[in-house]
């Protein structure tokens, strides 16, 4: 076991030896070297454990589960072993970019009070098709609770948490096997700021994954529960964001169908319900920016004039 390392990386795995090997290689290739890696073999029946047991890396620690404990429990077992000031949870099929750890930890130099740093990511599939998700253009430190209520969420693989902050929330919910990351964020981010960085830190592998048929209901319930747990003086604020969340698909569909006039008014309703989203570095990408694009069209000008007329009439 290593002592006084900067970063602990935790990878739960089950029957994915070939993919896991690629993931581990991406960790070993990091330009930042002050880390330890715990790989929790969740009772694999392939040759995963044989491969892990042959490891000779001094800072890589494989652990073998005798019964299947599922991902959240495996992560918590790794968390209990962590010596790092910071922790990153990496899935066994994703890849870190070479400078991922360096970028994520360096961000704390400017914002040491933050509880997490979050990089951007790209996706790739078996045909090597790639897509970049780089919504953040410059480094900033902000609260993302409202954005995640609205619908966004960062995966653990491109997030470097302060280990103590993660332990304070009790780790991962071991009763949850879907959307546990959404639930986790509402616990850890309510009154805390995170750092958003523009660097691509994760390559997220896209392939067939299980999703419950009622996933939209599950995701909404998690958010509804989060709002119900808010202090009374913040509950109306949270409920407004949930109303805005329900309006967003309507606005986006109208926008996609080039119905700018109607889309503009739905975006206005979103703004009325949750004005803070329009100035968020995350949510303004899907609220303020398309609303302004609607306004700049000929339909938008017409909608704008109608809005001004409505305001004057109702003064």
PLY file of the C-alpha trace (Angstrom):
ply
format ascii 1.0
element vertex 315
property float x
property float y
property float z
element edge 314
property int vertex1
property int vertex2
end_header
0.00 0.00 0.00
1.33 3.43 -0.94
1.45 6.38 1.45
0.91 10.09 0.91
0.07 9.89 -2.79
-1.76 12.74 -4.47
-4.40 10.75 -6.38
-6.14 7.41 -5.87
-7.76 5.89 -8.97
-10.43 3.24 -8.42
-11.58 0.85 -11.17
-14.33 -1.73 -10.49
-14.37 -4.51 -13.09
-16.31 -7.63 -14.01
-15.57 -9.96 -16.95
-13.95 -7.32 -19.15
-10.30 -8.29 -19.11
-9.44 -7.03 -22.60
-11.17 -3.68 -22.12
-9.75 -3.39 -18.61
-6.24 -3.84 -19.97
-6.74 -0.84 -22.28
-8.04 1.20 -19.36
-5.07 0.32 -17.15
-2.65 1.17 -19.96
-4.22 4.65 -20.13
-3.52 5.07 -16.39
0.06 3.86 -16.70
0.62 6.36 -19.51
-0.29 9.40 -17.37
2.12 12.34 -17.50
1.31 12.92 -13.79
2.86 10.04 -11.85
1.98 10.57 -8.17
-0.93 8.14 -8.05
-2.06 4.72 -6.82
-4.54 2.45 -8.56
-7.01 0.05 -6.94
-8.67 -2.44 -9.28
-11.61 -4.24 -7.69
-12.31 -7.53 -9.49
-15.99 -8.05 -8.78
-15.98 -11.85 -8.93
-15.06 -12.14 -12.63
-15.35 -15.57 -14.26
-13.02 -14.84 -17.18
-9.23 -14.50 -16.88
-9.40 -11.05 -15.25
-7.99 -12.14 -11.89
-5.18 -14.18 -13.44
-4.15 -11.13 -15.41
-4.38 -8.85 -12.37
-2.49 -11.29 -10.15
0.44 -11.18 -12.56
0.77 -7.42 -12.05
4.20 -6.18 -11.00
3.50 -2.43 -10.85
4.36 -1.10 -7.39
1.45 1.37 -7.30
-1.26 -0.94 -8.73
-3.27 -2.89 -6.13
-5.74 -5.55 -7.34
-8.45 -6.74 -4.95
-10.55 -9.86 -5.51
-14.21 -10.13 -4.45
-15.37 -13.67 -3.70
-19.01 -12.77 -4.33
-20.49 -10.25 -6.73
-20.94 -6.93 -4.90
-21.88 -4.66 -7.86
-20.23 -1.44 -8.95
-21.15 0.97 -6.14
-20.01 -1.39 -3.39
-16.80 -2.15 -5.28
-16.09 1.57 -5.57
-16.67 2.05 -1.83
-14.26 -0.77 -1.05
-11.64 1.03 -3.12
-12.51 4.32 -1.40
-11.89 2.72 2.01
-8.34 1.89 0.89
-7.57 5.24 -0.73
-4.46 7.09 0.48
-4.73 9.93 -2.00
-5.87 13.45 -1.18
-7.91 13.20 -4.38
-9.86 10.30 -5.88
-11.00 9.45 -9.40
-13.45 6.63 -10.18
-12.81 5.15 -13.61
-14.97 2.59 -15.42
-13.22 -0.48 -16.80
-14.00 0.32 -20.44
-13.08 4.02 -20.55
-9.70 5.64 -21.14
-7.93 8.60 -19.57
-6.18 11.01 -21.89
-2.43 11.26 -21.28
-2.62 14.59 -19.42
-5.91 13.89 -17.62
-4.61 13.70 -14.06
-2.23 16.60 -14.62
-5.03 18.85 -15.93
-7.50 17.87 -13.22
-5.16 18.33 -10.26
-3.52 21.50 -11.60
-6.92 23.22 -11.58
-6.90 23.09 -7.76
-3.90 25.43 -7.71
-6.21 28.26 -8.74
-9.35 27.14 -6.87
-8.24 25.14 -3.79
-11.64 25.54 -2.13
-13.46 23.43 -4.77
-14.54 19.87 -3.97
-14.08 18.51 -7.51
-12.53 19.34 -10.86
-14.36 18.23 -13.99
-12.82 17.90 -17.44
-14.48 17.61 -20.82
-14.72 14.31 -22.64
-15.01 12.62 -25.99
-16.86 9.46 -27.01
-15.67 6.68 -29.28
-17.13 3.41 -30.53
-15.87 0.13 -31.95
-15.63 1.71 -35.40
-13.40 4.49 -34.03
-16.06 7.12 -34.57
-15.29 10.01 -32.23
-17.33 12.91 -30.92
-16.06 15.71 -28.69
-18.09 17.31 -25.90
-16.23 20.49 -25.01
-18.93 22.86 -23.80
-16.56 24.69 -21.43
-14.19 27.06 -23.22
-12.25 28.41 -20.26
-11.41 27.44 -16.69
-14.01 28.48 -14.11
-15.20 27.61 -10.62
-18.96 27.46 -10.04
-21.83 25.62 -8.38
-23.36 23.03 -10.72
-26.33 21.87 -8.59
-28.81 23.81 -10.75
-27.31 22.46 -13.96
-27.57 18.87 -12.79
-31.16 19.40 -11.66
-31.80 20.69 -15.17
-30.38 17.54 -16.73
-26.61 17.65 -17.16
-24.35 15.33 -15.19
-20.63 14.58 -15.23
-19.51 10.97 -15.19
-17.04 10.01 -12.48
-14.34 9.17 -15.02
-13.56 12.78 -15.89
-13.96 14.11 -12.34
-11.28 14.40 -9.67
-12.88 14.62 -6.22
-11.38 15.61 -2.91
-11.33 12.29 -1.08
-12.51 13.76 2.24
-15.47 15.46 0.54
-16.52 12.18 -1.04
-16.22 10.33 2.24
-18.35 12.97 3.99
-21.36 12.04 1.85
-20.92 8.36 2.73
-19.53 7.28 -0.61
-21.71 5.66 -3.27
-25.26 4.47 -2.65
-24.80 0.68 -2.67
-28.52 0.09 -3.16
-28.50 1.81 -6.54
-27.45 0.10 -9.77
-28.58 2.83 -12.18
-27.97 6.58 -12.14
-26.04 6.39 -8.87
-23.82 9.18 -10.19
-26.82 11.51 -10.49
-27.80 10.82 -6.89
-24.21 11.28 -5.74
-23.90 14.73 -7.33
-26.98 16.03 -5.51
-25.38 15.03 -2.22
-21.93 16.45 -2.82
-22.59 19.60 -4.86
-25.45 21.42 -3.12
-23.42 24.07 -1.30
-20.03 23.46 -2.87
-18.26 24.72 -5.98
-16.52 22.62 -8.61
-13.90 23.54 -11.19
-14.81 23.19 -14.85
-11.85 22.81 -17.18
-11.84 22.86 -21.01
-9.32 20.02 -21.41
-10.49 16.64 -22.72
-9.65 14.24 -19.89
-11.73 11.15 -20.69
-12.39 8.94 -23.70
-15.81 7.44 -23.04
-16.51 4.16 -24.81
-19.97 3.93 -26.38
-21.46 0.45 -26.70
-24.58 -1.43 -25.74
-25.41 -0.81 -22.10
-28.39 -1.79 -20.01
-30.90 0.93 -19.25
-34.22 0.44 -17.45
-37.35 0.99 -19.52
-38.45 3.69 -17.09
-35.12 5.51 -17.01
-36.72 8.94 -17.59
-38.99 8.38 -14.60
-36.05 7.26 -12.46
-33.96 10.30 -13.40
-36.86 12.67 -12.70
-37.58 11.02 -9.33
-33.94 11.44 -8.28
-34.20 15.14 -9.07
-37.61 15.51 -7.44
-36.24 13.88 -4.27
-33.24 16.25 -4.37
-35.56 19.27 -4.56
-37.73 17.97 -1.70
-34.60 17.77 0.47
-33.68 21.40 -0.19
-34.07 23.97 2.57
-37.50 25.55 2.44
-36.15 28.87 1.14
-34.61 27.09 -1.88
-37.44 24.74 -2.73
-39.30 27.10 -5.06
-36.02 27.74 -6.87
-35.52 23.99 -7.34
-39.09 23.42 -8.48
-38.66 26.15 -11.08
-35.65 24.33 -12.51
-37.64 21.08 -12.72
-40.41 22.90 -14.61
-37.77 24.28 -16.96
-36.37 20.77 -17.42
-39.77 19.56 -18.66
-39.98 22.45 -21.12
-36.54 21.93 -22.66
-37.42 18.94 -24.93
-40.37 20.91 -26.29
-38.16 23.90 -27.09
-35.49 21.71 -28.66
-38.00 19.89 -30.87
-39.48 23.16 -32.11
-35.97 24.51 -32.71
-34.97 21.39 -34.64
-38.08 21.72 -36.80
-37.17 25.35 -37.58
-40.23 26.62 -35.71
-38.25 29.50 -34.25
-41.24 31.67 -33.40
-42.79 29.02 -31.14
-39.43 27.82 -29.83
-38.55 31.34 -28.69
-41.57 31.54 -26.41
-40.83 28.15 -24.85
-37.26 29.30 -24.15
-38.73 32.42 -22.57
-40.82 30.20 -20.29
-37.67 28.30 -19.35
-35.98 31.61 -18.52
-38.92 32.75 -16.38
-38.93 29.50 -14.41
-35.15 29.27 -13.98
-33.32 32.51 -14.89
-30.05 31.30 -13.30
-29.66 28.76 -16.12
-29.12 31.55 -18.66
-25.87 32.66 -17.04
-24.51 29.23 -16.22
-21.42 28.22 -18.24
-23.04 24.80 -18.69
-26.77 25.39 -19.14
-26.56 28.56 -21.20
-25.43 26.34 -24.07
-28.93 24.85 -24.27
-30.98 27.83 -23.03
-29.62 31.30 -23.70
-27.71 30.56 -26.91
-30.57 28.85 -28.82
-32.99 31.47 -27.49
-30.81 34.23 -28.94
-30.56 32.34 -32.23
-34.34 32.19 -32.35
-34.50 35.92 -31.70
-32.10 36.68 -34.55
-34.26 34.94 -37.14
-37.08 36.74 -38.90
-39.48 34.69 -36.80
-37.57 35.69 -33.73
-37.84 39.38 -34.51
-41.57 38.92 -34.88
-41.68 37.06 -31.57
-39.62 39.77 -29.90
-41.98 42.51 -31.08
-44.94 40.49 -29.86
-43.27 40.08 -26.46
-42.58 43.84 -26.19
-46.18 44.57 -27.12
-47.42 42.09 -24.53
-45.27 43.68 -21.81
-46.48 47.19 -22.66
-50.11 46.06 -22.66
-49.80 44.38 -19.27
-47.92 47.12 -17.40
0 1
1 2
2 3
3 4
4 5
5 6
6 7
7 8
8 9
9 10
10 11
11 12
12 13
13 14
14 15
15 16
16 17
17 18
18 19
19 20
20 21
21 22
22 23
23 24
24 25
25 26
26 27
27 28
28 29
29 30
30 31
31 32
32 33
33 34
34 35
35 36
36 37
37 38
38 39
39 40
40 41
41 42
42 43
43 44
44 45
45 46
46 47
47 48
48 49
49 50
50 51
51 52
52 53
53 54
54 55
55 56
56 57
57 58
58 59
59 60
60 61
61 62
62 63
63 64
64 65
65 66
66 67
67 68
68 69
69 70
70 71
71 72
72 73
73 74
74 75
75 76
76 77
77 78
78 79
79 80
80 81
81 82
82 83
83 84
84 85
85 86
86 87
87 88
88 89
89 90
90 91
91 92
92 93
93 94
94 95
95 96
96 97
97 98
98 99
99 100
100 101
101 102
102 103
103 104
104 105
105 106
106 107
107 108
108 109
109 110
110 111
111 112
112 113
113 114
114 115
115 116
116 117
117 118
118 119
119 120
120 121
121 122
122 123
123 124
124 125
125 126
126 127
127 128
128 129
129 130
130 131
131 132
132 133
133 134
134 135
135 136
136 137
137 138
138 139
139 140
140 141
141 142
142 143
143 144
144 145
145 146
146 147
147 148
148 149
149 150
150 151
151 152
152 153
153 154
154 155
155 156
156 157
157 158
158 159
159 160
160 161
161 162
162 163
163 164
164 165
165 166
166 167
167 168
168 169
169 170
170 171
171 172
172 173
173 174
174 175
175 176
176 177
177 178
178 179
179 180
180 181
181 182
182 183
183 184
184 185
185 186
186 187
187 188
188 189
189 190
190 191
191 192
192 193
193 194
194 195
195 196
196 197
197 198
198 199
199 200
200 201
201 202
202 203
203 204
204 205
205 206
206 207
207 208
208 209
209 210
210 211
211 212
212 213
213 214
214 215
215 216
216 217
217 218
218 219
219 220
220 221
221 222
222 223
223 224
224 225
225 226
226 227
227 228
228 229
229 230
230 231
231 232
232 233
233 234
234 235
235 236
236 237
237 238
238 239
239 240
240 241
241 242
242 243
243 244
244 245
245 246
246 247
247 248
248 249
249 250
250 251
251 252
252 253
253 254
254 255
255 256
256 257
257 258
258 259
259 260
260 261
261 262
262 263
263 264
264 265
265 266
266 267
267 268
268 269
269 270
270 271
271 272
272 273
273 274
274 275
275 276
276 277
277 278
278 279
279 280
280 281
281 282
282 283
283 284
284 285
285 286
286 287
287 288
288 289
289 290
290 291
291 292
292 293
293 294
294 295
295 296
296 297
297 298
298 299
299 300
300 301
301 302
302 303
303 304
304 305
305 306
306 307
307 308
308 309
309 310
310 311
311 312
312 313
313 314
